[in-house]
């Protein structure tokens, strides 16, 4: 009996330890992002988001009251005036009072709801007098940000899903972390209490820029320019995603907006300007092979490895880079054209947003990595010539 109790105690301890481990690794609400079992719209971090939340609930209450009133009267009439209780149907028509009532009352309700919704929609579309204008360009599958006007003008960068999160997804056994598939290498940085205008467009297919905490969602369409705006009322990190099905990696292009105080934002702008100045490459510079390979390895990891894999073997319809006839071809213009223009109807997207040096570096890297020991070099000047 004692042995039985000891065994039961050991089982209980094991179960308790297992539950404790599971609780320790449970996913929690993400501040500025989605919540666990979230059903409601977020109140958010902007007045617009709060207005949308209020409008949503006002409309829900009105619709619920109408539903209960209409169906309440209907079921009351069915139950209380049914034939089995001896009631006989009334025979009447052309009741002016009833017709006026069921015309005026819905009209007043619809006008009232429309007025509230119109006020909010008009405010959503008012992108005038912005303190900062940023262009958000959707790519398969990442975002490009260009600071066009205001403090930070001239800053531009790509924002890509963090490679560790991609690796977790590929493993099929991701860790239970709060920001799974929402961490990026370069978040969009904006100042608090400033009107931020977001201009959206796309390079390949339709994407959509959505950050629920700010109450914004705007399609990004190739060849078109759309815009939206937000004003964050508190500092912090806020998350969104592409909200338009844009291809097989749709789930891997998150949006991370970092809101800073005015002082911290100015410091960030100063740091970014210095980094851009340091990275500014002279396209006329002649690079050595090892320099280009080292630079190209970083470009490949950030932009190409997600599809072609780190080993260059590709997967499924994604062609391998290792042993590719285009990569091995002595005519370097073939591979340059692929990177600048894409191919296979967008399956291989264009990468013209990369600098001349970055394209030259990544091509040189692929030509001299894995089994591709060609010894060939592509210089930035070759890419400059191909762009013309």
C-alpha positions as CSV (number, residue, x, y, z in Angstrom):
1,X,0.0,0.0,0.0
2,X,2.9,2.4,0.9
3,X,4.5,1.6,-2.5
4,X,1.2,2.4,-4.2
5,X,0.9,5.8,-2.4
6,X,4.5,6.6,-3.3
7,X,3.8,5.8,-6.9
8,X,0.7,8.0,-6.9
9,X,2.7,10.8,-5.3
10,X,5.4,10.5,-8.0
11,X,2.8,10.6,-10.7
12,X,1.1,13.7,-9.2
13,X,4.5,15.4,-8.9
14,X,5.3,14.6,-12.6
15,X,1.9,15.9,-13.8
16,X,2.3,19.0,-11.7
17,X,5.8,19.6,-13.0
18,X,4.5,19.1,-16.6
19,X,1.7,21.6,-16.1
20,X,4.1,24.0,-14.5
21,X,6.4,23.8,-17.5
22,X,3.5,24.2,-19.9
23,X,2.3,27.3,-18.0
24,X,5.9,28.7,-18.0
25,X,6.0,28.4,-21.8
26,X,2.4,29.5,-22.4
27,X,1.8,32.3,-24.9
28,X,0.7,35.6,-23.3
29,X,-1.0,38.7,-24.7
30,X,1.5,40.7,-26.7
31,X,1.5,44.4,-25.7
32,X,0.8,46.4,-28.9
33,X,-0.2,43.2,-30.7
34,X,-2.7,40.4,-30.6
35,X,-4.1,38.9,-27.4
36,X,-4.7,35.3,-26.5
37,X,-8.3,34.3,-27.5
38,X,-8.9,37.9,-28.5
39,X,-12.5,38.5,-29.8
40,X,-12.9,42.3,-29.6
41,X,-11.2,45.0,-31.6
42,X,-8.3,46.6,-29.8
43,X,-8.8,49.9,-28.1
44,X,-5.3,50.6,-29.4
45,X,-2.8,53.4,-29.1
46,X,-4.5,56.2,-31.2
47,X,-7.7,58.2,-31.1
48,X,-8.7,56.7,-34.4
49,X,-8.4,53.2,-33.0
50,X,-10.5,54.2,-30.0
51,X,-13.1,55.9,-32.2
52,X,-13.4,52.7,-34.3
53,X,-13.7,50.6,-31.2
54,X,-16.6,52.9,-29.9
55,X,-18.3,52.9,-33.3
56,X,-18.1,49.2,-33.5
57,X,-19.9,48.7,-30.2
58,X,-22.5,51.4,-30.8
59,X,-23.4,49.7,-34.1
60,X,-23.5,46.3,-32.3
61,X,-25.8,47.7,-29.6
62,X,-28.1,49.3,-32.1
63,X,-28.3,46.2,-34.3
64,X,-28.8,44.0,-31.2
65,X,-31.7,46.2,-29.9
66,X,-33.4,46.1,-33.3
67,X,-32.9,42.3,-33.5
68,X,-34.4,41.8,-30.1
69,X,-37.3,44.2,-30.7
70,X,-38.3,42.7,-34.1
71,X,-37.9,39.1,-33.2
72,X,-39.3,39.7,-29.7
73,X,-42.6,41.1,-31.2
74,X,-42.7,38.4,-33.8
75,X,-42.3,35.5,-31.4
76,X,-44.6,37.1,-28.9
77,X,-47.3,37.4,-31.6
78,X,-46.7,33.8,-32.7
79,X,-47.0,32.4,-29.2
80,X,-49.8,34.6,-27.7
81,X,-52.0,34.8,-30.8
82,X,-51.7,31.3,-32.2
83,X,-54.7,29.5,-33.7
84,X,-54.7,26.8,-31.1
85,X,-55.8,29.4,-28.5
86,X,-58.7,30.4,-30.6
87,X,-57.3,33.6,-32.2
88,X,-58.3,34.5,-35.7
89,X,-56.1,36.6,-38.1
90,X,-57.1,40.2,-38.6
91,X,-58.1,41.3,-42.1
92,X,-56.8,44.8,-42.7
93,X,-54.6,46.6,-45.3
94,X,-53.3,50.0,-46.2
95,X,-52.6,51.2,-42.7
96,X,-51.2,54.7,-43.2
97,X,-49.9,54.9,-39.7
98,X,-48.0,51.6,-39.9
99,X,-46.5,52.5,-43.3
100,X,-45.4,55.9,-42.0
101,X,-43.9,54.3,-38.9
102,X,-42.0,51.5,-40.7
103,X,-40.6,54.1,-43.2
104,X,-39.7,56.9,-40.8
105,X,-38.2,54.9,-37.9
106,X,-35.7,52.8,-40.1
107,X,-34.9,56.0,-42.0
108,X,-33.9,57.9,-38.8
109,X,-31.9,54.9,-37.5
110,X,-30.0,54.5,-40.8
111,X,-29.3,58.2,-41.0
112,X,-28.0,58.3,-37.5
113,X,-25.8,55.3,-38.0
114,X,-24.6,56.7,-41.3
115,X,-23.7,60.0,-39.7
116,X,-21.6,58.4,-37.0
117,X,-19.8,56.1,-39.5
118,X,-19.3,59.0,-42.0
119,X,-17.6,61.2,-39.4
120,X,-15.1,58.4,-38.6
121,X,-14.5,57.5,-42.3
122,X,-13.9,61.1,-43.3
123,X,-11.4,61.5,-40.4
124,X,-9.6,58.3,-41.5
125,X,-9.1,59.7,-45.0
126,X,-7.9,63.1,-43.9
127,X,-4.1,62.8,-44.5
128,X,-3.4,66.5,-44.7
129,X,-1.0,68.4,-42.5
130,X,1.1,65.4,-41.7
131,X,4.3,65.8,-39.6
132,X,6.0,62.9,-41.3
133,X,5.3,61.1,-44.6
134,X,6.6,57.6,-45.1
135,X,6.1,55.4,-48.2
136,X,5.5,51.7,-47.4
137,X,6.2,49.4,-50.3
138,X,5.0,45.8,-50.2
139,X,7.3,43.2,-51.7
140,X,7.1,39.4,-51.8
141,X,7.6,39.1,-48.8
142,X,8.8,42.1,-46.8
143,X,8.2,45.8,-46.5
144,X,10.3,48.7,-47.7
145,X,10.1,52.1,-45.9
146,X,11.1,55.4,-47.4
147,X,10.9,58.5,-45.2
148,X,9.8,61.1,-47.8
149,X,9.0,64.2,-45.7
150,X,9.6,65.5,-42.2
151,X,12.3,64.6,-39.7
152,X,14.2,61.6,-41.1
153,X,13.7,62.5,-44.7
154,X,16.0,60.4,-46.9
155,X,16.1,57.4,-44.6
156,X,15.2,54.1,-46.4
157,X,15.4,50.5,-45.4
158,X,13.8,47.1,-45.8
159,X,12.0,45.3,-43.0
160,X,12.1,41.5,-43.1
161,X,10.9,38.8,-40.8
162,X,13.6,37.9,-38.3
163,X,15.6,34.8,-39.5
164,X,15.2,33.0,-36.1
165,X,11.4,33.1,-36.4
166,X,11.6,31.8,-40.0
167,X,13.8,29.0,-38.8
168,X,11.3,28.1,-36.0
169,X,8.4,28.1,-38.6
170,X,10.4,25.8,-40.9
171,X,11.2,23.4,-38.1
172,X,7.5,22.7,-37.6
173,X,8.0,23.0,-33.8
174,X,8.0,26.7,-33.0
175,X,8.7,27.9,-29.5
176,X,5.7,29.3,-27.5
177,X,6.7,33.0,-27.7
178,X,4.4,36.0,-27.6
179,X,5.7,37.7,-30.8
180,X,5.9,34.6,-33.0
181,X,6.2,35.6,-36.7
182,X,6.0,39.3,-35.7
183,X,9.7,40.1,-35.0
184,X,11.5,41.9,-37.8
185,X,15.1,43.0,-38.4
186,X,14.3,46.7,-39.0
187,X,11.1,48.1,-37.4
188,X,9.4,51.2,-38.7
189,X,10.3,54.0,-36.2
190,X,8.0,57.0,-35.7
191,X,7.7,59.8,-33.0
192,X,4.8,59.9,-30.6
193,X,2.1,62.5,-30.8
194,X,2.9,63.3,-34.5
195,X,0.6,62.8,-37.5
196,X,2.2,60.1,-39.6
197,X,1.1,59.8,-43.2
198,X,1.6,56.3,-44.7
199,X,1.7,56.1,-48.5
200,X,1.2,52.6,-49.7
201,X,2.2,50.9,-53.0
202,X,3.6,47.5,-54.0
203,X,6.2,46.2,-56.3
204,X,4.7,42.9,-57.4
205,X,1.2,41.9,-56.2
206,X,-1.5,43.4,-53.9
207,X,-0.5,43.7,-50.3
208,X,-2.2,45.5,-47.4
209,X,-0.6,47.6,-44.6
210,X,-2.5,46.9,-41.4
211,X,-1.8,47.9,-37.8
212,X,-4.9,47.3,-35.7
213,X,-3.5,49.2,-32.7
214,X,-3.6,52.4,-34.8
215,X,-6.9,51.6,-36.6
216,X,-5.3,51.6,-40.1
217,X,-5.6,49.2,-43.0
218,X,-4.7,50.3,-46.5
219,X,-4.2,48.1,-49.6
220,X,-0.8,48.4,-51.3
221,X,-1.4,48.0,-55.1
222,X,1.2,47.8,-57.8
223,X,1.1,51.0,-60.0
224,X,-1.2,52.8,-57.6
225,X,-0.6,55.1,-54.6
226,X,-2.9,55.0,-51.7
227,X,-2.5,56.7,-48.3
228,X,-3.7,56.5,-44.7
229,X,-2.5,58.1,-41.4
230,X,-2.2,57.6,-37.6
231,X,-1.1,59.5,-34.6
232,X,0.3,57.3,-31.8
233,X,-0.6,58.6,-28.4
234,X,1.9,56.5,-26.4
235,X,5.4,55.1,-26.9
236,X,5.9,51.4,-27.3
237,X,6.0,48.6,-29.9
238,X,3.0,47.9,-32.1
239,X,2.4,45.0,-34.5
240,X,0.5,44.3,-37.7
241,X,0.7,42.1,-40.7
242,X,0.0,42.1,-44.4
243,X,-3.8,41.7,-44.6
244,X,-4.1,40.7,-48.3
245,X,-3.3,37.2,-49.4
246,X,-0.2,37.9,-51.5
247,X,1.4,34.5,-52.1
248,X,2.9,31.4,-50.3
249,X,4.8,33.5,-47.8
250,X,2.0,35.8,-46.9
251,X,2.3,34.9,-43.2
252,X,6.0,36.0,-43.2
253,X,5.7,39.7,-43.8
254,X,4.8,41.3,-40.4
255,X,4.8,45.0,-39.6
256,X,6.5,46.3,-36.5
257,X,6.1,49.9,-35.6
258,X,8.3,51.3,-32.8
259,X,7.0,54.6,-31.3
260,X,9.6,56.7,-29.6
261,X,9.6,60.0,-27.7
262,X,10.5,63.1,-29.6
263,X,14.0,63.1,-28.1
264,X,14.6,59.4,-28.8
265,X,13.3,59.7,-32.3
266,X,15.7,62.5,-33.1
267,X,18.6,60.4,-31.7
268,X,17.4,57.5,-33.9
269,X,17.3,59.7,-37.0
270,X,20.8,61.0,-36.3
271,X,22.1,57.4,-35.9
272,X,20.4,56.2,-39.1
273,X,21.8,59.2,-41.1
274,X,25.3,58.3,-39.9
275,X,24.8,54.6,-40.9
276,X,23.5,55.6,-44.3
277,X,26.5,57.8,-44.9
278,X,28.8,55.0,-43.8
279,X,27.1,52.5,-46.1
280,X,26.9,54.8,-49.1
281,X,28.8,53.0,-51.8
282,X,30.4,54.5,-54.8
283,X,29.2,52.5,-57.8
284,X,32.4,53.2,-59.5
285,X,34.5,51.5,-56.8
286,X,36.2,48.3,-57.9
287,X,35.9,45.6,-55.2
288,X,38.1,42.6,-54.5
289,X,36.5,39.1,-54.7
290,X,36.7,38.4,-51.0
291,X,35.1,41.8,-50.1
292,X,32.2,41.2,-52.4
293,X,31.7,37.6,-51.2
294,X,31.6,38.8,-47.5
295,X,29.1,41.6,-48.3
296,X,27.0,39.3,-50.5
297,X,26.7,36.6,-47.8
298,X,24.9,39.2,-45.6
299,X,22.6,40.3,-48.5
300,X,21.8,36.6,-49.4
301,X,21.0,35.8,-45.8
302,X,18.6,38.8,-45.4
303,X,16.9,38.5,-48.8
304,X,17.4,35.2,-50.6
305,X,17.8,32.4,-48.0
306,X,14.1,32.4,-47.1
307,X,13.3,30.9,-50.5
308,X,16.5,29.4,-51.9
309,X,17.7,28.1,-48.5
310,X,21.0,28.8,-46.8
311,X,22.5,25.9,-48.7
312,X,21.4,27.3,-52.1
313,X,19.4,24.1,-52.9
314,X,16.0,25.7,-53.3
315,X,12.8,23.8,-52.5
316,X,9.8,22.7,-54.6
317,X,9.2,25.2,-57.4
318,X,12.1,27.4,-56.1
319,X,15.1,26.7,-58.3
320,X,18.4,25.9,-56.7
321,X,21.2,28.5,-56.9
322,X,23.9,26.0,-56.3
323,X,24.7,24.5,-59.7
324,X,22.3,26.8,-61.5
325,X,23.2,27.3,-65.2
326,X,22.4,31.0,-65.0
327,X,24.8,31.4,-62.0
328,X,27.5,29.4,-63.6
329,X,27.2,31.1,-66.9
330,X,30.2,33.3,-67.8
331,X,27.7,35.9,-69.2
332,X,27.1,37.7,-65.9
333,X,24.4,39.9,-67.5
334,X,22.0,37.0,-67.4
335,X,22.0,36.8,-63.6
336,X,22.0,40.6,-63.3
337,X,18.8,40.7,-65.4
338,X,17.1,38.1,-63.2
339,X,17.7,40.1,-60.1
340,X,16.7,43.4,-61.6
341,X,13.6,42.2,-63.4
342,X,12.6,38.9,-61.8
343,X,11.3,36.0,-63.8
344,X,8.7,33.2,-64.0
345,X,5.8,35.7,-63.6
346,X,7.0,37.0,-60.3
347,X,7.9,33.6,-58.7
348,X,11.3,35.1,-58.6
349,X,10.6,38.8,-57.7
350,X,12.6,41.7,-58.9
351,X,15.2,43.1,-56.5
352,X,15.9,46.4,-58.1
353,X,15.3,48.1,-54.7
354,X,18.7,46.8,-53.6
355,X,21.7,49.0,-54.3
356,X,24.1,48.4,-57.2
357,X,26.7,47.2,-54.8
358,X,24.4,44.9,-52.9
359,X,23.3,43.2,-56.2
360,X,26.9,42.9,-57.4
361,X,27.9,41.4,-54.0
362,X,25.1,38.8,-53.8
363,X,25.7,37.7,-57.4
364,X,29.4,37.4,-56.8
365,X,28.6,35.5,-53.6
366,X,26.4,32.9,-55.4
367,X,29.0,32.5,-58.1
368,X,31.6,31.6,-55.6
369,X,29.8,29.7,-52.9
370,X,28.8,26.1,-52.3
371,X,29.9,24.1,-55.5
372,X,29.9,27.3,-57.6
373,X,33.6,28.0,-57.6
374,X,33.6,30.1,-60.7
375,X,36.0,32.8,-59.6
376,X,33.8,35.3,-61.4
377,X,33.3,38.8,-60.1
378,X,30.4,41.2,-60.7
379,X,31.2,44.9,-60.0
380,X,28.7,47.6,-59.1
381,X,29.4,49.3,-62.4
382,X,28.1,46.2,-64.2
383,X,24.8,46.6,-62.4
384,X,24.7,50.3,-63.2
385,X,25.1,49.5,-66.9
386,X,22.3,46.9,-66.8
387,X,19.9,49.3,-65.2
388,X,20.1,51.7,-68.2
